Amino acid sequence: MSVVVDDTFEERIGALWTAMFPNTDRELPPGLTQAELHDVNFHKWRNAWCDVHMLWAHFNAERDVFVTTNTKDFQKNADKLALHGLKAVHTPAEALRILTD
């Protein structure tokens, strides 16, 4: 499945990146190889990239509750992310409890 993005994609990704990872450069060094990108030195950058793009996909699909075990990056930034439209962040256990109560 493919998703067509509009002109706001880069702006939205940049805003989410800044909200979640203000101290992590979004741009990779020029000439970086695939092997270097998958090296342990870029683990934090890859994690940041995945987190931001997962959240963008959540918004793009117009979902209400973002369910994740990554409480460190999402729940600690929930207030900042609410400014971008995040309604709720819950762990799987929390989401299950909400659905079964």
Secondary structure as the mmCIF struct_conf table of DSSP 4:
data_model
#
loop_
_struct_conf.conf_type_id
_struct_conf.id
_struct_conf.beg_label_comp_id
_struct_conf.beg_label_asym_id
_struct_conf.beg_label_seq_id
_struct_conf.end_label_comp_id
_struct_conf.end_label_asym_id
_struct_conf.end_label_seq_id
TURN_TY1_P TURN_TY1_P1 ASP A 7 THR A 8
HELX_RH_AL_P HELX_RH_AL_P1 PHE A 9 MET A 20
TURN_TY1_P TURN_TY1_P2 PRO A 22 ASN A 23
BEND BEND1 THR A 24 THR A 24
BEND BEND2 ARG A 26 GLU A 27
HELX_LH_PP_P HELX_LH_PP_P1 LEU A 28 PRO A 29
TURN_TY1_P TURN_TY1_P3 PRO A 30 GLY A 31
HELX_RH_AL_P HELX_RH_AL_P2 GLN A 34 LEU A 37
TURN_TY1_P TURN_TY1_P4 HIS A 38 HIS A 38
BEND BEND3 ASP A 39 ASP A 39
HELX_RH_3T_P HELX_RH_3T_P1 VAL A 40 PHE A 42
HELX_RH_AL_P HELX_RH_AL_P3 HIS A 43 ASN A 60
TURN_TY1_P TURN_TY1_P5 ALA A 61 GLU A 62
BEND BEND4 ASP A 64 ASP A 64
STRN STRN1 VAL A 65 VAL A 67
BEND BEND5 THR A 69 THR A 69
HELX_RH_AL_P HELX_RH_AL_P4 THR A 71 PHE A 74
TURN_TY1_P TURN_TY1_P6 GLN A 75 ASN A 77
HELX_RH_AL_P HELX_RH_AL_P5 ALA A 78 ALA A 82
TURN_TY1_P TURN_TY1_P7 LEU A 83 GLY A 85
STRN STRN2 ALA A 88 HIS A 90
HELX_RH_AL_P HELX_RH_AL_P6 PRO A 92 THR A 100
#
